[in-house]
Amino acid sequence: RVAFRAQIDYGALRIPAGKSAVLETLLVGGFDDARLGEEAFADALAKQYAIQLRPQVNGYCTWYSDRRGGAGDEKSILELSEVAARDLKPYGFSFVQIDDKWQDGGEYNGPRRGFDRVKPNGPYPGGMKPVADRIKELGLTAGIWFLPFARNHQDPEYQDRQHWFMKRLDGKPYETAWGGTSLDLTHPEVREHITRLVKLIQSWGYDYFKMDGLWTGTCTEQIYVNDGYRDDKIGTHQPFHDRSATNIEAYRSGLKLIREAVGPDVFFSGCNVSQNMRSLGGSIGLVDSMRIGPDNGREWKSLIVGPVRGTRLYFLHGRVWWNDPDPSYVRASVPLHHARFITSWVAVSGTFNLNSDWIPDLPPERIDVMRRTMPAHGAQARPVDYFDTPMPRIWHVSDARSGVDRHVLGLFNWESTDTVISDSAARAGLDPAKTWHAFDFWDNRLVSSISGDFNIDMPGQSCRVLALRAS
């Protein structure tokens, strides 16, 4: 039997005597196709929060690069940016984002947290501004990684600012593994510190913020890797400076503060819901994209962690935010069919398109894979067999905006063994009364037409992308 449990987790909601509070709205719906229900739910969220998505962007993250990984450095990041601007910008490439290890600060628990300055003997001794200036000269957006809502209480620079940090019930600083010590986002001094910091980073020329460890702003435990609302001890700490604030109110006030400080033109990339699910619901309406899964990698099992989570939450993409599944990889060490697979899934599903290869050394055939899968279609994609298998094998995209009824099917075999993907034209979103002529995107040729039921042979861990037109 199906059981429903409604639970509100603001975290330590305090209602004064004689007062009242308006709580959340519970939506319950019945749909013949539950996908339509999920999509209607996302549409309702977008309406409730008046979400106006900033344009979808495509770009590069330094972190996983096979050369100059981490934060890159002054020389390499400009070399890569110049190649990307020349070879990929015409296809939609738009930003270069510098990841962890550019910043200064002591090493205590996770990354350094001196985000107001560079590490003097680090990869950017000349500062972050000259790099951003050059990236922008190339017509690209400069992006930067930082953690907005936690510092290290052990760091001597915070010796006289211990009142900035949240405290556990026993009075000890609220610290979590890798995350650091949660700041009290309701404290005026903390809010002034965050405002100064993000304005400084923006003044360096960075208009794309990758904000990591967001759960620390909710003052809850880290639960990584996590795909559900598990017990994270919400509310088990001493009160915020503003004693009336709940955990989620404090967190959302922090994100709103950053937006107010830097204005409407900075793209907010949130990271990530797998650290703690509080940063999923708590971020709605306040970030432009969201990492919906954990860190990935170039090996098959690690490569698909993004598609696993991006499929489950497909209905949020393009409505609430842009789903970010972490980068795709097309480097020469990745089998070509895997490179085509992951980039095809990103292209067909329409999700956030990131790369983290050393682009200057990519062979021409791998650059071609990026070029062919980078432009965002801007239409709504839907998994066909969403409830049939753990990972849907068929995705459908339709688009009539140009006046022509266009359809694309993405077929994905997630298993290592060969298989036959079988279904009906009607269930795949096609008019069963018509004959659909198929053009194979990767083989660059016409293939068998589709009418009624179809059966398509698929080698292990392979994909086919079919453009369809009715006769």
C-alpha positions as CSV (number, residue, x, y, z in Angstrom):
1,R,0.0,0.0,0.0
2,V,1.0,3.6,-0.6
3,A,1.4,5.7,2.5
4,F,1.8,9.5,2.7
5,R,3.5,11.3,5.5
6,A,3.5,15.1,5.6
7,Q,6.2,16.7,7.7
8,I,7.3,20.3,8.1
9,D,11.0,20.8,8.9
10,Y,11.7,24.5,9.2
11,G,14.0,23.7,12.2
12,A,13.1,25.2,15.6
13,L,10.1,27.2,14.6
14,R,9.2,29.4,17.5
15,I,5.7,31.1,17.5
16,P,5.3,33.6,20.3
17,A,2.3,33.3,22.6
18,G,-0.9,34.6,21.1
19,K,0.7,34.8,17.6
20,S,0.2,32.6,14.5
21,A,2.3,31.6,11.5
22,V,1.4,30.6,8.0
23,L,3.0,27.3,7.2
24,E,3.6,25.5,3.9
25,T,1.0,24.4,1.4
26,L,0.7,20.6,0.8
27,L,-0.1,19.7,-2.8
28,V,-1.9,16.5,-3.5
29,G,-2.8,15.4,-7.1
30,G,-3.9,12.5,-9.1
31,F,-2.7,12.0,-12.7
32,D,-3.1,9.2,-15.2
33,D,0.6,9.9,-16.1
34,A,2.6,10.7,-12.9
35,R,5.2,12.5,-15.0
36,L,2.6,15.1,-15.7
37,G,2.0,15.4,-11.9
38,E,5.7,16.0,-11.2
39,E,5.9,18.6,-14.0
40,A,2.8,20.3,-12.7
41,F,4.4,20.4,-9.2
42,A,7.5,22.0,-10.6
43,D,5.4,24.5,-12.5
44,A,3.5,25.3,-9.3
45,L,6.8,25.9,-7.5
46,A,8.0,28.2,-10.3
47,K,4.8,30.2,-10.0
48,Q,4.8,30.3,-6.2
49,Y,8.4,31.7,-6.1
50,A,8.0,33.8,-9.3
51,I,11.0,32.1,-10.8
52,Q,12.5,33.7,-13.9
53,L,15.3,31.6,-15.0
54,R,18.5,33.2,-16.2
55,P,19.7,32.0,-19.6
56,Q,21.1,28.5,-19.7
57,V,24.9,28.6,-19.9
58,N,27.6,26.1,-21.0
59,G,31.2,26.0,-19.9
60,Y,34.2,24.7,-18.1
61,C,35.1,23.7,-14.6
62,T,38.8,23.3,-13.7
63,W,38.4,20.8,-10.9
64,Y,38.6,17.4,-12.7
65,S,40.9,18.4,-15.6
66,D,43.4,15.8,-16.6
67,R,46.0,18.6,-16.7
68,R,46.0,21.6,-14.5
69,G,43.2,20.3,-12.3
70,G,42.0,21.8,-9.1
71,A,42.1,25.5,-9.7
72,G,44.3,25.6,-12.7
73,D,46.8,28.5,-12.7
74,E,47.4,31.9,-14.2
75,K,48.9,30.6,-17.4
76,S,46.9,27.5,-18.0
77,I,43.5,29.0,-17.5
78,L,44.2,31.7,-20.1
79,E,45.6,29.1,-22.6
80,L,42.4,27.0,-22.1
81,S,40.1,30.0,-22.4
82,E,41.7,31.2,-25.6
83,V,41.2,27.7,-27.2
84,A,37.7,27.4,-25.9
85,A,36.8,30.9,-27.2
86,R,38.1,30.1,-30.6
87,D,36.9,26.5,-31.1
88,L,33.8,26.2,-28.9
89,K,32.3,29.6,-28.2
90,P,30.4,29.6,-31.6
91,Y,28.6,26.4,-30.4
92,G,27.4,27.8,-27.1
93,F,30.5,27.7,-24.8
94,S,30.1,30.7,-22.5
95,F,32.1,30.5,-19.2
96,V,35.2,29.3,-17.5
97,Q,35.0,28.6,-13.8
98,I,38.0,28.3,-11.5
99,D,37.5,25.8,-8.7
100,D,39.0,25.2,-5.2
101,K,42.6,25.9,-4.3
102,W,43.0,29.5,-5.5
103,Q,42.2,30.9,-2.1
104,D,44.3,31.5,1.0
105,G,43.6,30.6,4.7
106,G,44.6,27.9,7.1
107,E,44.0,24.2,6.5
108,Y,41.9,22.8,9.3
109,N,38.9,20.9,8.0
110,G,38.3,20.8,4.3
111,P,39.2,23.6,1.9
112,R,41.0,26.8,2.9
113,R,38.5,29.6,3.5
114,G,40.4,32.9,3.0
115,F,38.2,33.8,0.0
116,D,39.1,37.5,0.2
117,R,42.6,36.9,-1.0
118,V,44.8,34.5,-3.0
119,K,47.3,32.1,-1.6
120,P,50.6,34.0,-2.1
121,N,52.5,30.9,-3.3
122,G,49.5,29.4,-4.9
123,P,48.4,29.1,-8.5
124,Y,47.3,32.8,-8.8
125,P,50.0,34.9,-7.1
126,G,49.1,37.9,-9.3
127,G,45.5,37.9,-8.0
128,M,42.2,36.8,-9.5
129,K,41.3,40.1,-11.3
130,P,43.8,40.0,-14.2
131,V,42.6,36.4,-15.1
132,A,39.0,37.5,-15.1
133,D,39.7,40.5,-17.2
134,R,41.4,38.4,-19.9
135,I,38.6,35.8,-19.8
136,K,36.1,38.6,-20.4
137,E,38.2,40.1,-23.2
138,L,37.7,36.7,-25.0
139,G,33.9,37.2,-24.7
140,L,33.4,34.6,-22.0
141,T,32.1,34.8,-18.4
142,A,34.6,34.3,-15.6
143,G,33.4,32.0,-12.8
144,I,34.8,31.2,-9.4
145,W,34.2,28.6,-6.6
146,F,33.9,29.4,-2.9
147,L,32.0,28.4,0.2
148,P,29.7,31.2,1.4
149,F,28.3,30.0,4.7
150,A,31.1,28.4,6.7
151,R,34.6,29.3,8.0
152,N,37.0,27.6,10.4
153,H,36.6,28.5,14.0
154,Q,40.1,27.2,14.7
155,D,41.7,29.8,12.3
156,P,43.5,32.5,14.2
157,E,41.9,35.2,12.0
158,Y,38.6,34.3,13.7
159,Q,40.0,34.2,17.2
160,D,38.1,37.3,18.3
161,R,35.0,36.5,16.2
162,Q,33.8,33.3,17.8
163,H,30.4,34.8,18.2
164,W,30.0,34.6,14.4
165,F,29.7,30.8,14.6
166,M,26.7,28.6,15.4
167,K,27.0,26.5,18.6
168,R,25.9,23.0,19.4
169,L,23.7,22.3,22.4
170,D,26.9,21.6,24.4
171,G,28.3,25.0,23.5
172,K,30.9,23.7,21.0
173,P,31.2,25.3,17.5
174,Y,28.8,23.7,15.0
175,E,31.4,22.0,12.8
176,T,30.8,19.2,10.2
177,A,33.3,17.1,8.2
178,W,34.8,19.1,5.3
179,G,32.1,21.7,5.6
180,G,33.8,23.7,8.4
181,T,32.0,25.7,11.0
182,S,28.6,27.1,10.2
183,L,28.2,30.9,10.3
184,D,25.3,32.4,12.0
185,L,23.6,33.9,9.0
186,T,21.3,36.1,11.1
187,H,24.2,37.9,12.9
188,P,24.7,41.4,11.6
189,E,28.5,41.2,11.6
190,V,28.3,37.9,9.6
191,R,25.9,39.4,7.1
192,E,28.2,42.4,6.7
193,H,31.2,40.0,6.2
194,I,29.4,38.0,3.5
195,T,28.2,41.2,1.7
196,R,31.8,42.6,1.6
197,L,33.2,39.3,0.4
198,V,30.8,38.7,-2.5
199,K,31.1,42.3,-3.6
200,L,34.9,42.0,-3.6
201,I,34.7,38.8,-5.7
202,Q,32.4,40.5,-8.1
203,S,34.7,43.5,-8.3
204,W,37.5,41.1,-9.5
205,G,35.3,40.5,-12.5
206,Y,33.5,37.2,-11.6
207,D,29.9,37.0,-12.7
208,Y,29.4,33.2,-12.1
209,F,29.5,32.0,-8.5
210,K,29.8,28.3,-7.8
211,M,28.7,28.2,-4.2
212,D,29.7,24.9,-2.5
213,G,28.8,23.4,0.9
214,L,25.5,25.2,0.9
215,W,24.1,22.9,3.6
216,T,26.3,24.6,6.2
217,G,24.0,27.5,6.0
218,T,21.2,25.4,7.3
219,C,23.2,24.4,10.4
220,T,22.6,20.7,9.9
221,E,24.8,17.6,9.7
222,Q,26.5,16.6,6.4
223,I,25.1,13.4,5.0
224,Y,27.2,12.7,1.9
225,V,26.3,10.8,-0.4
226,N,22.6,11.3,0.3
227,D,19.5,11.0,-1.9
228,G,16.8,11.4,0.7
229,Y,15.7,13.4,3.7
230,R,17.5,11.4,6.4
231,D,17.9,12.6,10.0
232,D,20.3,15.5,9.9
233,K,19.6,16.7,13.5
234,I,18.0,19.9,12.3
235,G,17.3,22.3,15.1
236,T,19.6,20.6,17.6
237,H,21.8,23.6,18.3
238,Q,21.7,26.8,20.3
239,P,19.5,29.5,18.8
240,F,20.5,31.8,16.0
241,H,21.4,35.4,16.9
242,D,17.9,36.2,15.7
243,R,16.1,33.7,18.0
244,S,12.9,33.8,15.9
245,A,14.7,32.5,12.8
246,T,14.4,28.8,11.8
247,N,17.2,26.9,10.0
248,I,15.6,27.3,6.6
249,E,14.8,30.9,7.1
250,A,18.4,31.6,8.1
251,Y,19.7,29.7,5.1
252,R,17.4,31.4,2.6
253,S,18.2,34.8,4.1
254,G,21.9,34.1,3.3
255,L,21.2,33.4,-0.3
256,K,19.0,36.4,-0.6
257,L,21.7,38.6,1.0
258,I,24.2,37.5,-1.7
259,R,21.8,38.2,-4.5
260,E,21.0,41.7,-3.0
261,A,24.8,42.4,-2.7
262,V,25.8,41.5,-6.3
263,G,22.7,42.3,-8.2
264,P,20.7,40.4,-10.9
265,D,23.5,39.7,-13.4
266,V,25.6,37.1,-11.5
267,F,24.8,33.5,-12.3
268,F,24.4,31.4,-9.1
269,S,25.5,27.7,-9.4
270,G,24.4,25.8,-6.3
271,C,26.4,22.8,-4.9
272,N,25.1,20.3,-3.9
273,V,22.0,18.4,-2.7
274,S,23.8,15.2,-2.1
275,Q,25.7,16.8,0.8
276,N,22.4,17.4,2.6
277,M,18.9,17.6,1.0
278,R,18.1,20.8,2.9
279,S,19.9,22.6,0.1
280,L,17.4,21.3,-2.4
281,G,14.1,22.7,-1.1
282,G,15.8,25.6,0.7
283,S,17.4,26.9,-2.5
284,I,14.4,26.9,-4.7
285,G,13.9,30.3,-6.3
286,L,17.4,31.5,-5.2
287,V,19.9,29.7,-7.4
288,D,20.1,29.4,-11.2
289,S,21.5,25.9,-11.4
290,M,21.9,23.2,-8.8
291,R,24.3,20.2,-8.6
292,I,21.7,17.4,-8.1
293,G,24.2,14.7,-7.4
294,P,27.6,14.0,-5.9
295,D,31.0,14.4,-7.5
296,N,31.5,12.3,-10.7
297,G,34.4,10.9,-12.6
298,R,35.4,9.5,-16.0
299,E,35.0,5.8,-15.2
300,W,31.6,4.4,-16.2
301,K,30.1,3.9,-12.7
302,S,31.2,7.3,-11.7
303,L,30.3,8.9,-15.0
304,I,26.6,8.1,-14.7
305,V,26.0,9.4,-11.1
306,G,24.8,12.7,-12.6
307,P,22.3,11.1,-15.0
308,V,20.9,8.9,-12.2
309,R,20.0,12.0,-10.1
310,G,19.2,14.2,-13.1
311,T,16.7,11.6,-14.3
312,R,14.9,11.4,-11.0
313,L,14.6,15.2,-10.8
314,Y,14.1,15.8,-14.5
315,F,10.9,17.7,-13.9
316,L,12.7,20.5,-12.0
317,H,15.0,21.3,-14.9
318,G,14.1,24.3,-16.9
319,R,11.3,25.1,-14.5
320,V,12.8,25.6,-11.0
321,W,16.5,25.7,-12.0
322,W,18.9,24.1,-14.5
323,N,19.9,20.6,-13.2
324,D,23.7,20.3,-13.0
325,P,24.8,16.7,-13.3
326,D,28.5,17.6,-13.0
327,P,30.9,17.6,-16.0
328,S,30.9,15.4,-19.0
329,Y,34.3,14.0,-20.2
330,V,35.5,13.5,-23.8
331,R,39.2,13.2,-23.2
332,A,41.1,10.6,-25.2
333,S,41.3,8.2,-22.3
334,V,37.5,7.9,-22.2
335,P,36.2,5.4,-24.8
336,L,34.5,7.2,-27.6
337,H,31.2,5.5,-27.1
338,H,31.2,6.6,-23.5
339,A,32.0,10.2,-24.5
340,R,29.2,10.2,-26.9
341,F,26.9,8.5,-24.4
342,I,27.3,11.1,-21.6
343,T,27.3,14.1,-23.8
344,S,24.2,12.8,-25.7
345,W,22.3,12.3,-22.5
346,V,23.2,15.8,-21.4
347,A,22.2,17.2,-24.8
348,V,18.9,15.3,-25.2
349,S,17.8,15.8,-21.6
350,G,18.8,19.4,-21.9
351,T,20.6,19.6,-18.6
352,F,23.4,21.9,-17.6
353,N,26.4,21.3,-19.9
354,L,29.8,21.3,-18.3
355,N,33.2,20.0,-19.4
356,S,36.4,19.4,-17.3
357,D,38.9,18.1,-19.8
358,W,42.1,19.8,-20.7
359,I,40.6,21.3,-23.9
360,P,43.9,22.5,-25.6
361,D,45.0,18.8,-26.0
362,L,41.7,17.3,-27.1
363,P,41.9,15.4,-30.4
364,P,39.7,16.9,-33.2
365,E,37.2,14.1,-33.0
366,R,36.6,14.8,-29.3
367,I,36.3,18.6,-29.9
368,D,33.7,17.5,-32.5
369,V,31.7,15.6,-29.9
370,M,31.6,18.7,-27.7
371,R,30.5,20.9,-30.6
372,R,27.7,18.6,-31.6
373,T,26.3,18.2,-28.1
374,M,26.8,21.7,-26.6
375,P,24.0,23.8,-28.0
376,A,21.0,23.8,-25.6
377,H,17.7,22.9,-27.4
378,G,15.6,24.9,-24.9
379,A,12.7,22.5,-25.2
380,Q,11.3,20.2,-22.5
381,A,12.6,16.7,-22.5
382,R,10.8,13.7,-20.9
383,P,11.9,10.2,-20.1
384,V,9.5,7.7,-21.7
385,D,10.0,4.6,-19.6
386,Y,10.5,6.6,-16.4
387,F,8.7,4.1,-14.1
388,D,9.7,0.9,-15.9
389,T,13.4,0.6,-15.1
390,P,15.8,2.3,-12.6
391,M,17.3,4.2,-15.5
392,P,15.0,5.2,-18.4
393,R,16.3,4.0,-21.8
394,I,14.2,6.3,-23.9
395,W,14.0,10.1,-23.8
396,H,11.7,12.2,-26.0
397,V,12.0,15.8,-27.0
398,S,9.4,17.6,-29.1
399,D,9.6,21.2,-30.4
400,A,7.2,23.1,-32.6
401,R,8.5,26.6,-32.0
402,S,9.9,27.0,-35.5
403,G,6.5,26.1,-37.0
404,V,7.7,22.5,-37.9
405,D,6.8,19.6,-35.6
406,R,10.2,18.3,-34.6
407,H,10.9,15.2,-32.5
408,V,14.1,13.6,-31.2
409,L,14.4,10.2,-29.4
410,G,17.5,9.5,-27.3
411,L,18.0,5.7,-26.8
412,F,20.4,4.7,-24.0
413,N,21.6,1.3,-23.0
414,W,23.0,1.7,-19.5
415,E,24.0,-2.0,-19.2
416,S,27.3,-3.6,-20.3
417,T,25.6,-6.2,-22.4
418,D,23.8,-5.8,-25.7
419,T,20.1,-5.4,-25.7
420,V,17.1,-4.5,-27.8
421,I,15.1,-1.4,-26.8
422,S,11.4,-2.0,-27.7
423,D,8.5,0.3,-27.3
424,S,5.6,1.8,-29.2
425,A,5.5,5.0,-31.1
426,A,2.5,6.2,-29.1
427,R,4.2,5.7,-25.7
428,A,7.3,7.4,-27.1
429,G,5.3,10.5,-27.7
430,L,4.8,10.0,-31.5
431,D,1.6,9.9,-33.5
432,P,1.1,6.2,-34.1
433,A,-0.9,6.8,-37.2
434,K,2.1,8.3,-39.0
435,T,5.3,6.8,-40.3
436,W,8.3,8.5,-38.8
437,H,11.6,8.6,-40.7
438,A,14.6,8.5,-38.5
439,F,18.1,10.1,-39.0
440,D,20.9,8.8,-36.8
441,F,22.8,11.7,-35.3
442,W,26.1,9.9,-34.7
443,D,26.1,7.6,-37.7
444,N,25.0,10.5,-39.9
445,R,22.6,8.5,-42.0
446,L,18.9,7.6,-42.4
447,V,17.9,4.4,-40.6
448,S,14.7,2.3,-40.4
449,S,11.4,4.2,-40.1
450,I,9.3,4.0,-37.0
451,S,5.6,3.2,-37.0
452,G,3.6,1.3,-34.4
453,D,6.0,-0.7,-32.3
454,F,9.8,-0.5,-32.7
455,N,12.7,-2.7,-31.8
456,I,16.2,-1.2,-32.0
457,D,19.5,-3.1,-31.3
458,M,21.7,-1.4,-28.8
459,P,25.3,-2.5,-28.0
460,G,26.3,-2.3,-24.3
461,Q,26.8,1.1,-22.8
462,S,25.9,2.8,-26.1
463,C,23.4,5.4,-27.3
464,R,21.5,6.4,-30.4
465,V,20.0,9.8,-31.1
466,L,17.3,9.8,-33.7
467,A,15.8,12.9,-35.4
468,L,12.3,12.1,-36.6
469,R,10.0,13.6,-39.2
470,A,6.6,12.3,-40.2
471,S,5.9,11.5,-43.9
